[in-house]
Amino acid sequence: MNATIEPGAAAPPSADAGDSPGRLAVRAVLSRPTAVFGGVVLVLVALLAIFAPWIAPYDPLATSWAAVRKAPSAAHWFGTDEVGRDLLSRTIWGARASLSAGVIAVTIAVGAGVPIGMLAGYVGGWLDAVIGRLTDAMLAVPFLILAIALAAFLGPSLGNAMIAIGVTATPIFVRLARGQVLAARAEDWVEAARAVGNPPARILLRHILPNILPPVMVQATLAVAAAIIAEASLSFLGLGQQPPAPSWGSMLNTAQRFLTQAPWMAVFPGIAIFLTVLAFNLFGDGLRDALDPKK
Protein backbone atom coordinates (compact mmCIF):
# COMPACT_ATOMS: atom_id res chain seq x y z
CA MET A 1 0.00 0.00 0.00
CA ASN A 2 1.33 3.41 -0.98
CA ALA A 3 1.45 5.99 1.79
CA THR A 4 -0.32 9.28 1.10
CA ILE A 5 -0.04 12.61 2.83
CA GLU A 6 -3.32 14.25 3.64
CA PRO A 7 -3.67 17.95 2.90
CA GLY A 8 -2.51 19.95 5.88
CA ALA A 9 -0.67 17.01 7.42
CA ALA A 10 2.96 17.48 8.41
CA ALA A 11 5.53 16.07 6.03
CA PRO A 12 7.80 13.33 7.39
CA PRO A 13 11.07 14.71 8.77
CA SER A 14 14.07 14.46 6.50
CA ALA A 15 17.22 12.59 7.43
CA ASP A 16 19.03 15.89 7.92
CA ALA A 17 16.39 17.47 10.14
CA GLY A 18 17.89 18.78 13.33
CA ASP A 19 21.46 18.40 12.12
CA SER A 20 23.70 21.36 12.81
CA PRO A 21 25.65 22.99 9.96
CA GLY A 22 28.84 21.58 11.45
CA ARG A 23 27.53 18.01 11.31
CA LEU A 24 26.34 18.49 7.74
CA ALA A 25 29.77 19.83 6.76
CA VAL A 26 31.54 16.89 8.43
CA ARG A 27 29.21 14.47 6.66
CA ALA A 28 29.87 16.18 3.33
CA VAL A 29 33.64 15.98 3.85
CA LEU A 30 33.45 12.30 4.82
CA SER A 31 31.50 11.57 1.63
CA ARG A 32 34.52 12.60 -0.47
CA PRO A 33 37.22 9.89 -0.60
CA THR A 34 39.99 12.33 -1.58
CA ALA A 35 39.19 14.60 1.36
CA VAL A 36 39.15 11.62 3.72
CA PHE A 37 42.52 10.48 2.37
CA GLY A 38 43.94 13.96 2.89
CA GLY A 39 42.55 14.14 6.41
CA VAL A 40 43.96 10.74 7.34
CA VAL A 41 47.42 11.68 6.07
CA LEU A 42 47.29 14.98 7.97
CA VAL A 43 46.32 13.21 11.19
CA LEU A 44 49.20 10.74 10.76
CA VAL A 45 51.72 13.51 10.08
CA ALA A 46 50.44 15.50 13.06
CA LEU A 47 50.73 12.45 15.32
CA LEU A 48 54.29 11.85 14.11
CA ALA A 49 55.18 15.46 14.84
CA ILE A 50 53.57 15.47 18.28
CA PHE A 51 54.97 12.14 19.43
CA ALA A 52 58.31 12.38 17.65
CA PRO A 53 60.37 11.85 20.85
CA TRP A 54 58.67 8.49 21.39
CA ILE A 55 58.28 7.37 17.76
CA ALA A 56 61.71 8.22 16.32
CA PRO A 57 63.99 5.18 16.70
CA TYR A 58 67.17 7.27 17.11
CA ASP A 59 68.30 10.66 18.27
CA PRO A 60 67.98 12.86 15.15
CA LEU A 61 71.22 14.69 16.05
CA ALA A 62 73.32 11.62 16.94
CA THR A 63 76.13 10.98 14.45
CA SER A 64 77.90 7.71 13.70
CA TRP A 65 80.99 7.66 11.54
CA ALA A 66 80.56 3.91 11.15
CA ALA A 67 77.20 4.44 9.39
CA VAL A 68 77.92 7.27 6.95
CA ARG A 69 75.56 7.30 3.94
CA LYS A 70 74.26 3.79 4.54
CA ALA A 71 71.46 2.62 2.26
CA PRO A 72 68.04 1.82 3.73
CA SER A 73 68.18 -1.36 5.79
CA ALA A 74 66.51 -3.09 8.73
CA ALA A 75 68.56 -0.98 11.14
CA HIS A 76 67.91 2.31 9.32
CA TRP A 77 64.70 2.15 7.30
CA PHE A 78 65.37 5.41 5.44
CA GLY A 79 69.16 5.06 5.45
CA THR A 80 71.62 7.53 6.96
CA ASP A 81 73.05 10.89 5.92
CA GLU A 82 76.56 12.23 5.38
CA VAL A 83 77.46 12.04 9.08
CA GLY A 84 75.62 8.83 9.93
CA ARG A 85 72.39 10.32 11.32
CA ASP A 86 69.25 8.23 10.95
CA LEU A 87 67.08 9.71 8.20
CA LEU A 88 63.83 8.20 9.49
CA SER A 89 64.30 9.95 12.82
CA ARG A 90 65.23 13.21 11.14
CA THR A 91 62.23 12.98 8.80
CA ILE A 92 59.89 12.42 11.75
CA TRP A 93 61.36 15.34 13.68
CA GLY A 94 61.34 17.45 10.52
CA ALA A 95 57.55 17.16 10.48
CA ARG A 96 57.53 19.35 13.59
CA ALA A 97 59.34 22.19 11.85
CA SER A 98 57.23 22.00 8.70
CA LEU A 99 53.85 21.73 10.41
CA SER A 100 54.76 24.39 12.97
CA ALA A 101 55.89 26.74 10.24
CA GLY A 102 52.75 26.14 8.19
CA VAL A 103 50.24 26.46 11.01
CA ILE A 104 51.90 29.38 12.84
CA ALA A 105 52.56 31.33 9.64
CA VAL A 106 48.95 30.96 8.50
CA THR A 107 47.73 31.88 11.99
CA ILE A 108 49.74 35.11 11.72
CA ALA A 109 48.29 35.78 8.27
CA VAL A 110 44.69 35.12 9.37
CA GLY A 111 45.08 37.05 12.62
CA ALA A 112 46.39 40.11 10.79
CA GLY A 113 44.68 39.87 7.41
CA VAL A 114 41.07 39.13 8.37
CA PRO A 115 40.59 42.10 10.76
CA ILE A 116 42.27 44.48 8.31
CA GLY A 117 40.18 43.19 5.41
CA MET A 118 36.95 43.37 7.41
CA LEU A 119 37.71 46.94 8.46
CA ALA A 120 38.52 47.99 4.90
CA GLY A 121 35.40 46.35 3.49
CA TYR A 122 33.02 47.75 6.09
CA VAL A 123 34.39 51.27 6.48
CA GLY A 124 35.27 51.85 2.82
CA GLY A 125 36.37 55.28 1.64
CA TRP A 126 39.98 56.38 1.86
CA LEU A 127 40.84 53.61 4.34
CA ASP A 128 39.71 50.96 1.88
CA ALA A 129 41.67 52.68 -0.90
CA VAL A 130 44.91 52.80 1.11
CA ILE A 131 44.64 49.21 2.31
CA GLY A 132 43.69 48.07 -1.18
CA ARG A 133 46.71 49.71 -2.79
CA LEU A 134 49.10 48.29 -0.20
CA THR A 135 47.57 44.86 -0.66
CA ASP A 136 47.87 45.07 -4.44
CA ALA A 137 51.50 46.14 -4.13
CA MET A 138 52.35 43.14 -1.94
CA LEU A 139 50.45 40.72 -4.16
CA ALA A 140 52.30 42.07 -7.21
CA VAL A 141 55.52 40.55 -5.83
CA PRO A 142 55.75 36.73 -6.16
CA PHE A 143 54.95 35.04 -2.87
CA LEU A 144 58.22 33.14 -2.48
CA ILE A 145 60.39 36.09 -3.56
CA LEU A 146 58.84 38.34 -0.93
CA ALA A 147 59.16 35.63 1.73
CA ILE A 148 62.86 35.17 0.90
CA ALA A 149 63.48 38.92 1.07
CA LEU A 150 61.75 39.25 4.44
CA ALA A 151 63.49 36.18 5.87
CA ALA A 152 66.87 37.47 4.72
CA PHE A 153 66.13 40.85 6.31
CA LEU A 154 65.03 39.31 9.63
CA GLY A 155 67.84 36.77 9.78
CA PRO A 156 68.07 33.00 9.31
CA SER A 157 65.98 31.09 11.86
CA LEU A 158 62.77 29.07 11.90
CA GLY A 159 60.93 31.74 13.90
CA ASN A 160 61.87 34.49 11.46
CA ALA A 161 60.88 32.24 8.56
CA MET A 162 57.42 31.81 10.12
CA ILE A 163 57.05 35.58 10.49
CA ALA A 164 58.20 36.18 6.91
CA ILE A 165 55.78 33.61 5.51
CA GLY A 166 52.93 34.91 7.67
CA VAL A 167 53.46 38.53 6.60
CA THR A 168 53.74 37.48 2.96
CA ALA A 169 50.45 35.52 3.13
CA THR A 170 48.55 38.31 4.92
CA PRO A 171 47.43 40.18 1.75
CA ILE A 172 45.61 37.04 0.56
CA PHE A 173 43.38 37.09 3.62
CA VAL A 174 42.99 40.87 3.51
CA ARG A 175 41.56 40.63 0.01
CA LEU A 176 39.40 37.61 0.85
CA ALA A 177 37.92 39.18 4.00
CA ARG A 178 37.35 42.51 2.25
CA GLY A 179 35.45 40.87 -0.60
CA GLN A 180 33.32 38.80 1.74
CA VAL A 181 32.45 41.83 3.89
CA LEU A 182 31.55 43.90 0.84
CA ALA A 183 29.15 41.16 -0.24
CA ALA A 184 27.68 40.74 3.24
CA ARG A 185 27.33 44.47 3.88
CA ALA A 186 24.64 44.73 1.21
CA GLU A 187 22.54 41.89 2.67
CA ASP A 188 19.20 42.57 4.35
CA TRP A 189 20.25 41.01 7.67
CA VAL A 190 23.13 43.50 7.98
CA GLU A 191 20.77 46.36 7.20
CA ALA A 192 18.38 45.04 9.83
CA ALA A 193 21.16 44.80 12.42
CA ARG A 194 22.18 48.38 11.63
CA ALA A 195 18.57 49.60 11.77
CA VAL A 196 18.02 48.33 15.32
CA GLY A 197 21.01 50.32 16.53
CA ASN A 198 23.86 47.79 16.62
CA PRO A 199 27.26 49.53 16.59
CA PRO A 200 29.65 48.70 13.73
CA ALA A 201 31.92 46.59 15.96
CA ARG A 202 29.01 44.39 17.03
CA ILE A 203 27.78 44.01 13.46
CA LEU A 204 31.23 42.94 12.32
CA LEU A 205 31.89 40.51 15.16
CA ARG A 206 28.43 39.06 15.82
CA HIS A 207 26.83 39.10 12.39
CA ILE A 208 29.37 39.35 9.57
CA LEU A 209 32.36 37.41 10.96
CA PRO A 210 30.50 34.09 11.53
CA ASN A 211 29.20 34.24 7.95
CA ILE A 212 32.62 34.76 6.34
CA LEU A 213 34.44 32.12 8.38
CA PRO A 214 33.82 29.18 5.97
CA PRO A 215 35.76 30.68 3.02
CA VAL A 216 38.46 31.88 5.43
CA MET A 217 38.81 28.34 6.82
CA VAL A 218 39.12 26.87 3.35
CA GLN A 219 41.72 29.44 2.31
CA ALA A 220 43.65 28.85 5.54
CA THR A 221 43.79 25.11 4.88
CA LEU A 222 45.14 25.66 1.38
CA ALA A 223 47.53 28.36 2.63
CA VAL A 224 49.15 25.92 5.07
CA ALA A 225 50.24 23.81 2.11
CA ALA A 226 51.85 26.85 0.47
CA ALA A 227 53.48 27.80 3.77
CA ILE A 228 55.03 24.33 4.13
CA ILE A 229 56.55 24.63 0.66
CA ALA A 230 57.78 28.13 1.50
CA GLU A 231 59.38 26.93 4.75
CA ALA A 232 61.08 24.07 2.93
CA SER A 233 62.35 26.53 0.32
CA LEU A 234 63.69 28.93 2.95
CA SER A 235 65.36 26.09 4.85
CA PHE A 236 66.83 24.83 1.59
CA LEU A 237 68.35 28.27 1.07
CA GLY A 238 69.63 28.42 4.65
CA LEU A 239 67.07 31.00 5.81
CA GLY A 240 64.84 28.68 7.85
CA GLN A 241 65.58 25.92 10.33
CA GLN A 242 69.30 25.96 11.01
CA PRO A 243 71.44 22.79 11.07
CA PRO A 244 71.81 20.44 12.78
CA ALA A 245 68.12 20.74 13.73
CA PRO A 246 66.12 18.58 11.28
CA SER A 247 63.92 20.19 8.64
CA TRP A 248 62.73 18.72 5.37
CA GLY A 249 64.07 21.68 3.42
CA SER A 250 67.50 21.66 5.07
CA MET A 251 67.68 17.88 4.56
CA LEU A 252 67.14 18.42 0.83
CA ASN A 253 69.83 21.09 0.85
CA THR A 254 72.30 18.60 2.31
CA ALA A 255 71.16 15.83 -0.01
CA GLN A 256 71.85 17.80 -3.19
CA ARG A 257 75.58 17.17 -2.77
CA PHE A 258 75.10 13.40 -2.62
CA LEU A 259 72.42 12.68 -5.23
CA THR A 260 74.53 10.12 -7.06
CA GLN A 261 76.11 8.44 -4.02
CA ALA A 262 73.09 8.51 -1.67
CA PRO A 263 69.83 9.36 -3.48
CA TRP A 264 67.75 8.21 -0.51
CA MET A 265 68.85 11.33 1.35
CA ALA A 266 66.67 13.38 -1.00
CA VAL A 267 63.91 10.87 -1.74
CA PHE A 268 62.35 10.54 1.70
CA PRO A 269 62.23 14.23 2.71
CA GLY A 270 60.88 14.99 -0.75
CA ILE A 271 58.15 12.35 -0.37
CA ALA A 272 57.26 13.76 3.05
CA ILE A 273 56.83 17.27 1.61
CA PHE A 274 54.85 15.93 -1.36
CA LEU A 275 52.42 13.85 0.71
CA THR A 276 51.84 16.55 3.32
CA VAL A 277 51.19 19.29 0.77
CA LEU A 278 48.99 16.97 -1.29
CA ALA A 279 47.00 16.05 1.83
CA PHE A 280 46.37 19.69 2.72
CA ASN A 281 45.23 20.46 -0.82
CA LEU A 282 42.91 17.44 -1.01
CA PHE A 283 41.42 18.18 2.39
CA GLY A 284 41.04 21.86 1.52
CA ASP A 285 39.24 21.03 -1.72
CA GLY A 286 36.88 18.71 0.14
CA LEU A 287 36.25 21.33 2.79
CA ARG A 288 35.52 23.93 0.12
CA ASP A 289 32.96 21.66 -1.53
CA ALA A 290 31.37 20.86 1.83
CA LEU A 291 31.06 24.50 2.90
CA ASP A 292 29.94 25.81 -0.48
CA PRO A 293 26.42 27.17 0.10
CA LYS A 294 25.57 26.78 -3.58
CA LYS A 295 25.78 22.98 -3.35
N, C-alpha and C positions, 0 to 999 in steps of 0.2 A: 504494500500500500504506500502510495506517495504522500508524503507529508505536505500539508498546505498551511499557509499563514493567513489567518483571518484578517480582514481589514481592521486596522487599529491595534492589532496585537504586536507585541514587542518582537523584534527580530532576534534570532538566536545570537548570543555573543560570539564574536570572532575569536580566533586562537590568540590574537595579539591584544585582546581587550585587557586593560589593566596593566600592560607591560609599560615600564618606564622607557624613555628614549634611550637611556644607557643600555638597557637590556636588549632593545631592538638593534642598537648599533653593534653590540657584542655578537648577537646572533647573525647579523649580516656579515661581520668579519669572519666568523667561524664557517660561514657557508662558502667562503672563497678559499680553495686549497692553496693557492699561492700565498695568500695573506697568512694562513695558518703555518705554512712552511717558514715564512719569514719570522713570524712570532716565535716559533719553536727554536729557530737558530739564535734569535736574539736572547731568549731566555737561557739557552745553553752558554752563550758567550758571556752573558752577565754573571751566571753562576761560576764560570771559570775565573772571571775577574775577581769576584767577591771572595771566593774560597781558594785563591791561588796559593796561599801559604800551605794549605793542606793537600791540594791536588798536585802541585808541581813535584815531580819525583826528586829533583835536585835543587840546590841553591842556584838561582839564575846568575849569580856573580862568581861562583866558584870555578876556578880554572884548573885544568889538568893537562900538563904538557905531554902526558902519555896518551892523550885522546884528542890530539889536534886534528881537526877536519876529518873525523871518522864518519863513514857513511851510516845511514840509518841501520839500526840493528836492534836486537832484543834488549840490550842495555840502554841504548839511546834511540828511541823510536824515530825521532826527527834528525838524528845525527848530531854532530858537534860543530862548533865554529872554529875560527882561526886560533883561539887560545884554549880550546878544549871545553868550552861551556856547553851545557846541554841545551839544544835548541828547543826541545819541547817545553822545558821549564821557562825559557826566555819568551817563547811564543805565548804561553799562558799568562805570564806576568805582563807581557806587552799589551794584552787585552785591557789591563787596567789603565794604562796610559791612553790608549786609543779611545776607549769608552768614556773615560773621564774628560778627555779633551773635547769629544763630540758633545756630550751632555752639558758640560759646564759652559762651553762656548755658545751653544744654542740658548742656554738659559740666560746668558748675558744679552744675547741678541734679542730674545723675546722680552726680557725685563726692561730693556731700553727702547726697543723699537715699537712695541705695541702702545705704550702710553704716549709716545711722541706722535705716532700715527693717528691715534684716537683724538688727541688734542688738535692736530692739524685739520683733521677731517671735520670735527665738530665746530671749531671756532671759525675756520676759514680765513678769508681776508689776507692781510699781509703776512700773518704768521704761517698760513698754509703755503703761501708763495715762497717764503724764505726756506721753510723746511723742504718743500718740494724741489727747489733748486739744489739745495745741499744733497738731498737724496739722489737726484739725477746725476750730480757730479760724481758721487761715490760709486754709483752703479755703472758709470761710463768706464771706470777702470776695471779690468778683469779681476775677478774675485781673488784668484791665487796670487796675482801680482801685488795687489794691495795688501794681502795678508803677509806676504814675504817682506814687503817694505816696512810694515808696522812691526813685525817680529824682529827685523834687523835693527830698527830704531830702539825698541825696548830692550833688546839683548837676548841672547840664546838661553832659553829655559822653557820647560813645559808650561809653567804658569803664564809666562809672557806670550807663548804661542796661543794659549787659550784666549787670552785677552785680545790678541791680534785677530784671531778668527772670529771671536764674538763681535768685535767692533766692525769687522768687514761684512758680517752677515746682517748687521742691524738694519741697513737700508731696505733689505728685502721685507722685513716685518713692518717697517714704517710704511712702505707703500701698500702692503696688504691690509694693514689695520686702517689706513686712511681710506682706501677704497671701500672697505666693508662699512665703515662709519658713514661715509657719504651716501651709500645705498640705504643704510638703516635710518639715517636722519630724515629721509623723506617719507618714511612709513607712518601710517596712521597711529600706531601705538606709541611712537615717539611724540607725535603731536599731542596725543591725549595726555601723556605724562607731563609734557610741558604746560598744557592747558590747566592742569590741576595744581600747578605751582611748584612742581619738583625743580630743585636747582640743577644747573648743568652737571655738577659732579655726581649727583645721585642718578641722573638720567644715564650718564656714561657708565657708571659702575653697576647699577642695579638693572638697567634695561638693555643697554646696547652691548656691554661687554659679554654677558652670557650668550648672546646671539651671534657674536663673531668668533667665539672660541673654537667651534669645529674647524673652520678653515685654518685658523692659527695652529691648532694641534696637528693637522695634516702637514702643513708647511714645516712645522718644527721637526716632525718625524723625518721628512725628506732632507731637511737641513742638517740633521745629525750625520747622515751619510756623507754629505759634502764636507762637513767639518772633520770627519775621520780621515778622508782623503787629504784634506788640507794639512792636518796634523802629521800624517805620514810624509807628506811632501816637505814640510818644514823640518821634520826630524831627519829626513834624507839629506837635506841641505845643511844640517848642523845647527838649525835654529830652534829646534824643539827639545825633546827629551835628550839630555846629555849622557854620553857613555860614562860609565859602563851600565847605567840603568837601562833595562830592556824597553824597547819600543819597536813596533813593526817597521816604521820608517827608517830608524837608525840601523836596524838589522839588515834592511835592504841596502843601505849605504855601505855597510861593511861587506855584504855579499857580492857587490859588484866587482870587487877585486879578485874574486875567486870563482867566477862563473864556470870556468872550464874545469878547475880542479875539484870544486865542491858545489855543484849546482843546487843541492838541497838547502844550502844556506839562504838562497833566494826563494825557492819554491814554497816553502811552508809559511813564511811571513806573508808572501804574496797571496797565497790561498786564503789566509786568515783575513786579510784586508778585503779580498774579493767577496768572500762569503758574508762577512759582516755588512759591507755596503749593499750587497744584493739583498740581504735580509731586510735592512731598513727600507730600501726602495719598494720591495714587494709588500711589506707590511703597511707602508705609507699609502701605496696605491689601493690596497684593500680598505684601509681606513677612510680614504677619500671617497670611495664608492659607497661605503656604509653610511657616511655622514652627509652624502649629497642629498639635499632635500628634494631634488627633482626626480629622484628614483623611487 
